[in-house]
Amino acid sequence: MTSTHARVGTVLFSLVVVAASVVGGIGTVAAASDSTADVTLTVTVVDESGDPIDDAELSATWSGGGPVNATTAGNGKAFIDVPEGADVTIATNHTEYVRNNEYAVADASERDVTIEMARKGKATVVVRNGTGPVPDAVARLTHDGSRVTVDRTNADGELVTGDIEQGEYTLLAYKEGYLRNETTFTVDGDVTKAIHITQDSRLVTFRVDDDHFEPPRALNNVNVTIPSVVDVTTQGTGAVTVSIPVNDEYDVTFEKDGYQSVTRTLTVSEAQTSMNASIRRTPALSAETINEQIVVNGTTVVTVTDEYGDRVANATVGLDGQSVTETGPDGVARVDITTVGNHTITATKNGLETSVVVTGVRPAPDETPTAIPTATPTATATPAATDATTTDSGDGGPGFGVAAALAALFALVAARRRR
């Protein structure tokens, strides 16, 4: 028989096992959600002299995780747990000190990390030209080789930084159409720095050719345009040179009648430069026949050429809306004309089409003279003598007729009688 104490012990043991199972289940879920072990970064924050800074607020983040926050103690130290192997970024914040950039820890492991902060400062940059402030100018500040800020000036030509480290800075200022200018200055509190920039231009040479040919052929009379800046035309050498404002990027369009226009991007810095562009004729087809009139049941020869006059092979040739053949390698096709009237011959290829009209005509009639039929003989009265003296010219010519012959005969007879 089991004692009461034994039964109580069994129940307690069972509860412990159940509780352990539940706790074990929860631990397994947590491990599944974060299978990477944590490591501790021992962070020390110091000033430029290496002295510890207390009350510095730290915030650590990494890809897909964080933030983990901590505050440094009197010795400038704080501990941050992060995933092992993670690339961690630590942001800092303090009432008197600042860092221009966040601190990066690559491939985190158990280690000591020292983060340096500097006294706070602030800078107001003023960009001017010869007549006053320059709004929308670019102002870039770098410190110890690292970019701190880059932004455009406001309507008053000013750029005001946030809190930045005190120290030496390099200031670069420019604007589209202006030369760059660079200077250095010291930020040792709240300071103002003015910088001047000047408008200028540089020569740019544009060269345009048609690269259908080998070598490419220079093209004159090509219109080169940059909206509101340039509108010029290439000369006989296919080139033109023009002055364009510096430090800007432009969309340049090249156009010529019968050619496809091309737009390219040009960057003009502070040195003379050039741009080469190639354009080609607008794709087109042309068709021509040997003659415009074709005797029905005859064949016409069609030649198909492209925009350069080169013959086009494998163009589909149609007659009155029906495909009938294709051009051969020589760009030639033969089309039969079987009916009288106008016929449209088309040629198509690659979405292009052209046409030509020919006329089918009837064969010409036989023009050989027809033989004159022989008249049937019939009995007729003896014609009366005709007076032929009307053509007598008196010079023994064609006018000598029957009367003259008779006169001569009578004279001969009279002479014989006198004998």
Buried (B, 14 or more C-beta within 10 A) or exposed (E): EEEEEEEEEEEEEEEEEEEEEEEEEEEEEEEEEEEEEBBEBEBBBBBEEEEBBBBBBBBBBBEEBBBBEBEBEEEBBBEBEBBEBBEBBBBBBBEEBBBBBBBEBEEBEEEEBEBBBBBBBBBEBBBBBEEEBBBEBBBBBBBEEEEBBEBEBEEEBBBBBEBBBBBEBBBBBBBBBBBBBEEEBEBEEEBEBBBBBEBEBBEBEBBBBBEBEEEBEBBBEBBBBBEEBBEBBBEEEBBBEBBBBBBBEBEBBBBBEEBEEBEEEBEBEEEEBEBEBBBBBEEEBBBEBEEEEBBBEBEBEBBBBBBEEEBBBEBBBBBEEEEBBBBEEEBBBEBBBEEEEEBEBBBBBEEBBBEBEBEBBEEEEEEEEEEEEEEEEEEEEEEEEEEBEEEBEEEEEEBBBEEBEEEEEEEEEEEEEEE
